[in-house]
Amino acid sequence: MKRLTVVLIRALAVLCICQSILFAPLSAQTLIDGLPDYEAWGVASTRAEEAIENNRASDSAMLELRAELVEWRELFLDAQNTNDVRLRTLNNQISALGPIIDGETEPSDLAERRNQLSLLRAELRAPVIEANEEYYFSDSLISEIDRLLRTRQSEKFSTRGPSPLNPTVWAETARTLERLIRPILTELGAAWTNDVQRKEFTNNHPQTLILALIGLILVLRGRKWMDQLTRRVQGDNPSPAIWIAAFVVSLGQVILPFIGIAALIAAAYSTQLVGSHLDSALSSLAGVGLSFYIASWLGSKIFPKGKLSTQFLDLTPAQCTEGRFYASGLGLVYGIFILVKGMVEYRDVSDAVLSGLYFPIGVLSSLLLFRISQIIMIHARKNGQTSDNSALYNNLGYLLSRGILIAALIGPVLALMGYVSAAIGITFPIIASLGLIAFISLVLRLFQETFALAIGDKEHARQALAPILLNIIIILVSLPAFALVWGARPSDLTEAWAQFREGYSFGDVTISPTSFVLCLVVFAIGYAITKLIQSALRSTVLPRTRMDTGGQNAVAVGIGYVGLALSGLIAVTAAGIDLSGIAIVAGALSVGIGFGLQTIISNFVSGLILLVERPISEGDWIEVNGQMGYVRDIAVRATRIETFDRTDVIIPNGDLVAGVVTNWTRGNSIGRLILPVGVAYGSDTKKVEEILKAVADDHPMVVANPAPSVLFRNFGADALEFEIRAILRDVNWILQVQSDMNHDIAKRFADAGLEIPFAQRDLWLRNPEVLQTKGPSIIKEDPKQEN
């Protein structure tokens, strides 16, 4: 137990040292008066050039050299901002002196001042230029090291070694394993023969037994106990809260067995018989156990016991049982691979031994991968014909199963041909990728259930946009992990991240993620402020003015456009993005966009005209292009009117500006009603006029000044035609007024004995005698109608 405590203390010390190295600033020897020590850099760059030219250093040595060059490059990047404020001030001072005009002699005092400022600017720019040069030099050295490491890796994959079918390979592999295991047995024998160590073993015997017993119980039964508890908590159709609780409980399937492994290792250390070789083996065995239990846990979540409504794959319980077995097997095989790799990585082992060690592990891995691919294919075929949102995932499952199948077949073939490194580079990254995919699937489900728990609607959570966006973010964040699995070095990821932080140049414009995020944040703040101002104007300020509803809306919308434009300009300025470098390109694009989007731009300008001149406003009753209705919304491109049928009609703003528009309620709601009325010939026209005038005067919606009038318009074909012309207080009620008047007219005409005519026609036959002569021959009898 004391040995384990010492190991933990040492590990903590190492972590502290690593933290101080990673997060502490560079040493004082690297900086002189705030600038890089170029003499020390010369020594470091010369050493790097020699290492690259000789190409003899190991990969680890090259990576250490690369890390040192990265520190120098960061230092040179920071040095490029030296005297930045002073240089900006000098540039403004020189600009204030004005340009030098060709052919004219500048005054001596002005020329002397310009020369002084220029010399001072050149002096201040000297360290910046030097730091910029060394930055690009260090970056080129880093690129050369990356190229060498990639070349070595590709050569390693393409190198052909002895085939594992050669009997000499197995003999040499057996001898190598014996050489690896013999030191452990020798250390144990020497420790047992040591009286002091044997006495300590005897004294710690109870402690060792207790730790070993606890460890064995947790290793053998801990995972099963937690699995039973998880299924008891989860049930068959869990709610989001229960699923999350079951997920947290299921983590015990990894934690408890690993605690058991730690207890067994602590029991081994308490015997005081552990030497350096056995210490390394115990650490590797802990890694094997962790790999096995993580894979088993993932398998239990992807291939659950029983037919659950929340399971990921559409499989039967028997197929899920097979999936859990193969997933645990892959975890065990992958752990053994890591163990073997750690044993031979820093030892001088021949290619024949590597082939003999990796071939049986690779064959077993390929068999397990083959069975996993078949299980995934079963799910893909069951759900391959669906047309819902799961079709994409089913297609991905089909492609994944095919990829696993191909890798499972290629791996052993390459190993038999002697390309052991290539076989390893295909088979085991596939296993690690499967584990990552399973883990990401669980994380995605966890966030989906959490979102469903937050909004309280599980069905809505499945169709909501927020979980989809979050899933995309999680998948993007996981891409570096997949890159590491497939052979990318951490230095490659740090280099990509450094390039990402530095930004990308487009001509003279450099856009970095920091400036981009700052631009978005400033624009979002400006947008929020604009919306607040618009809301305050609409609810508090504008209603207290004498503006009509349309004018208030025009002011609010105009302020919105101005606020958006200012927010964009301020955001670009705050981010430090200089748009002058792309002014020519933007001008050319604007011309092309102007020709290509001529109609849209015309509608946009028309929308601005509508907001400024306000020939129509929201709430107006208009008629345009045969469409009649109320204006509900005036946007930049088009205007929406609501017809009397309660349908929305979208009219381009260009039609409202260039076309003919009838606005029934512009300025006020007063309008005229023209009601035609017909009476029969022979009616007393004066009496008709009197009745119609009374009908118009009696309606409350008709204004008294100007008074309504009745006109005798025409002698029609069927009736005497009259018209009631009246001004209404609110023209929006014109149809209701017309209906009321018609009812009143019908009643009063009936009381007065006046007739409202209808069309009557007399039929004249020119030759009736002909019809009488030929009548029987014209009429044909239908035999079906005889009865």
Long-range contacts (C-beta under 8 A, 24 or more apart in sequence): 1-204, 1-207, 1-266, 1-269, 1-270, 3-269, 3-270, 3-272, 3-274, 4-265, 4-266, 4-269, 4-270, 7-269, 26-71, 26-75, 30-71, 30-72, 30-75, 31-75, 34-82, 35-79, 35-82, 35-127, 35-131, 36-72, 36-75, 36-76, 36-79, 36-131, 36-134, 38-130, 38-134, 41-72, 41-134, 44-68, 44-69, 44-72, 45-72, 45-137, 45-138, 45-141, 48-141, 48-145, 49-141, 52-141, 52-144, 52-145, 52-148, 55-148, 59-149, 59-152, 62-145, 62-148, 62-149, 63-149, 63-489, 63-491, 65-145, 66-142, 66-145, 66-146, 66-491, 67-491, 69-138, 69-141, 69-142, 69-145, 70-142, 70-491, 70-494, 70-495, 70-498, 72-134, 72-138, 73-135, 73-138, 73-139, 73-142, 76-131, 76-132, 76-134, 76-135, 76-138, 77-131, 77-135, 77-502, 79-127, 79-128, 79-131, 80-128, 80-131, 80-132, 80-135, 81-128, 82-127, 82-128, 82-131, 83-124, 83-125, 83-127, 83-128, 86-124, 87-121, 87-124, 87-125, 87-128, 90-117, 90-120, 90-121, 90-124, 91-121, 93-117, 94-118, 94-121, 142-495, 146-491, 146-492, 146-495, 149-489, 153-487, 156-421, 157-419, 157-421, 157-422, 157-425, 158-419, 158-422, 159-351, 159-419, 159-421, 160-417, 160-418, 160-419, 161-351, 161-352, 161-354, 161-355, 161-418, 161-419, 161-420, 162-351, 162-352, 162-355, 162-418, 163-355, 163-416, 163-417, 163-418, 164-355, 164-356, 164-359, 164-415, 164-416, 165-416, 166-352, 168-352, 169-352, 169-353, 169-355, 169-356, 170-356, 172-350, 172-352, 172-353, 172-356, 173-352, 173-353, 173-355, 173-356, 173-357, 176-344, 176-349, 176-353, 176-357, 177-357, 180-343, 180-347, 183-277, 184-275, 184-277, 184-278, 184-281, 187-273, 187-275, 187-276, 187-277, 187-278, 188-273, 188-275, 188-278, 190-275, 191-272, 191-273, 191-274, 191-275, 192-273, 197-272, 197-273, 200-272, 201-271, 201-272, 201-273, 204-270, 204-271, 204-272, 207-267, 207-270, 208-267, 208-270, 208-271, 209-267, 211-263, 211-264, 211-266, 211-267, 211-270, 212-263, 212-264, 212-267, 214-260, 214-263, 215-260, 215-261, 215-262, 215-263, 215-264, 215-265, 215-266, 215-267, 216-260, 216-264, 217-260, 218-256, 218-257, 218-259, 218-260, 218-263, 219-257, 219-260, 219-261, 219-264, 219-289, 220-260, 222-252, 222-253, 222-256, 222-257, 222-259, 222-260, 223-253, 223-256, 223-257, 223-293, 223-296, 225-252, 225-256, 226-250, 226-252, 226-253, 226-256, 227-253, 227-300, 227-305, 230-300, 231-304, 231-305, 231-306, 234-308, 234-310, 236-306, 236-307, 236-308, 236-309, 237-308, 237-309, 237-310, 238-310, 239-458, 240-449, 240-450, 240-452, 240-453, 240-458, 240-461, 241-453, 243-310, 243-445, 243-449, 244-446, 244-449, 244-450, 244-453, 247-301, 247-442, 247-446, 247-449, 250-297, 250-300, 250-301, 251-297, 253-293, 253-296, 253-297, 253-300, 254-290, 254-293, 254-294, 254-297, 257-289, 257-293, 258-286, 258-289, 258-290, 258-293, 261-285, 261-286, 261-289, 261-290, 262-286, 280-342, 284-338, 284-339, 284-342, 284-343, 285-339, 287-335, 287-338, 287-339, 287-342, 288-332, 288-335, 288-336, 288-338, 288-339, 289-335, 290-335, 291-331, 291-332, 291-334, 291-335, 291-338, 292-328, 292-331, 292-332, 292-335, 293-331, 294-331, 294-435, 295-327, 295-328, 295-330, 295-331, 295-332, 295-334, 295-435, 296-324, 296-327, 296-328, 296-331, 298-327, 298-331, 298-435, 298-438, 298-439, 298-442, 299-323, 299-324, 299-325, 299-326, 299-327, 299-328, 299-331, 299-438, 300-324, 301-438, 301-442, 302-327, 302-438, 302-441, 302-442, 303-327, 303-375, 310-445, 312-441, 312-445, 313-375, 313-376, 313-379, 313-397, 314-379, 314-382, 314-383, 315-375, 315-378, 315-379, 319-375, 319-378, 322-371, 322-375, 323-372, 323-375, 326-368, 326-371, 326-372, 326-375, 327-372, 327-438, 329-364, 329-368, 330-365, 330-368, 330-369, 330-372, 330-431, 330-434, 330-435, 331-435, 333-361, 333-364, 333-365, 333-368, 333-431, 334-365, 334-428, 334-431, 334-432, 334-435, 336-361, 337-361, 337-365, 337-424, 337-428, 351-420, 354-420, 355-415, 355-418, 355-420, 358-415, 358-420, 358-423, 358-424, 359-412, 359-415, 359-416, 359-420, 362-411, 362-412, 362-415, 362-423, 362-424, 362-427, 363-412, 363-415, 365-408, 365-411, 365-427, 365-428, 365-431, 366-407, 366-408, 366-409, 366-411, 366-412, 366-427, 367-408, 369-404, 369-405, 369-407, 369-408, 369-427, 369-430, 369-431, 370-404, 370-405, 370-408, 370-409, 372-404, 372-434, 373-401, 373-402, 373-404, 373-405, 373-408, 374-401, 374-405, 376-400, 376-401, 376-404, 377-401, 377-402, 377-405, 400-437, 403-430, 404-430, 404-434, 425-487, 429-485, 429-486, 429-487, 432-485, 433-482, 433-485, 433-486, 436-478, 436-481, 436-482, 436-485, 440-474, 440-475, 440-478, 443-474, 444-471, 444-474, 447-471, 447-474, 506-581, 506-582, 507-581, 507-582, 507-585, 508-578, 508-580, 508-581, 509-577, 509-578, 509-579, 509-581, 509-582, 511-577, 515-575, 515-576, 515-577, 516-575, 518-571, 518-574, 518-575, 519-571, 519-572, 519-574, 519-575, 519-577, 520-571, 522-567, 522-570, 522-571, 522-574, 522-575, 523-567, 523-568, 523-570, 523-571, 525-567, 526-563, 526-564, 526-566, 526-567, 526-568, 526-570, 526-571, 527-563, 527-564, 527-567, 529-563, 529-567, 530-559, 530-560, 530-563, 530-564, 530-567, 531-560, 533-559, 533-563, 534-559, 534-560, 534-563, 548-617, 549-617, 549-618, 549-619, 550-614, 550-616, 550-617, 550-618, 550-619, 550-620, 551-614, 551-617, 553-617, 553-618, 553-634, 554-611, 554-612, 554-614, 554-617, 554-634, 557-611, 557-634, 558-611, 558-612, 561-636, 599-652, 599-654, 600-637, 602-654, 603-636, 603-637, 603-638, 603-652, 603-653, 603-654, 604-636, 604-637, 604-653, 606-652, 606-653, 606-654, 606-656, 606-657, 606-658, 607-634, 607-635, 607-636, 607-637, 607-638, 607-639, 607-653, 608-636, 609-653, 609-657, 610-634, 610-639, 610-653, 610-656, 610-657, 615-656, 615-657, 615-661, 615-663, 615-666, 616-656, 616-661, 616-663, 616-666, 617-666, 619-665, 620-663, 620-664, 620-665, 620-666, 621-663, 621-664, 621-665, 621-731, 621-732, 622-661, 622-662, 622-663, 622-664, 623-661, 623-662, 623-664, 624-651, 624-655, 624-656, 624-659, 624-660, 624-661, 624-662, 625-651, 625-655, 625-659, 627-651, 664-731, 665-731, 665-732, 669-729, 669-730, 669-731, 669-732, 670-703, 670-727, 670-728, 670-729, 670-730, 670-731, 671-727, 671-728, 671-730, 671-731, 671-734, 672-725, 672-726, 672-727, 672-728, 672-731, 673-702, 673-724, 673-725, 673-726, 673-727, 673-728, 673-731, 673-734, 673-737, 673-738, 674-723, 674-724, 674-725, 675-723, 675-724, 675-725, 675-726, 675-738, 675-741, 675-742, 676-713, 676-721, 676-722, 676-723, 677-721, 677-722, 677-723, 677-724, 677-745, 677-756, 678-716, 678-718, 678-719, 678-720, 678-721, 678-722, 678-756, 678-757, 679-719, 679-720, 679-722, 679-749, 679-754, 679-755, 679-756, 679-757, 680-719, 680-720, 680-754, 680-755, 680-756, 680-757, 681-719, 681-720, 681-757, 683-720, 683-754, 683-755, 684-754, 685-712, 685-720, 687-752, 687-754, 688-720, 688-722, 688-754, 689-722, 691-745, 691-748, 691-749, 691-752, 691-754, 692-722, 692-724, 692-745, 694-748, 695-724, 695-741, 695-744, 695-745, 695-748, 696-724, 696-726, 696-741, 698-744, 699-726, 699-737, 699-740, 699-741, 699-744, 701-728, 701-729, 701-730, 701-733, 701-737, 702-726, 702-727, 702-728, 702-729, 702-737, 703-727, 703-728, 703-729, 717-759, 718-757, 718-758, 718-759, 718-760, 719-756, 719-757
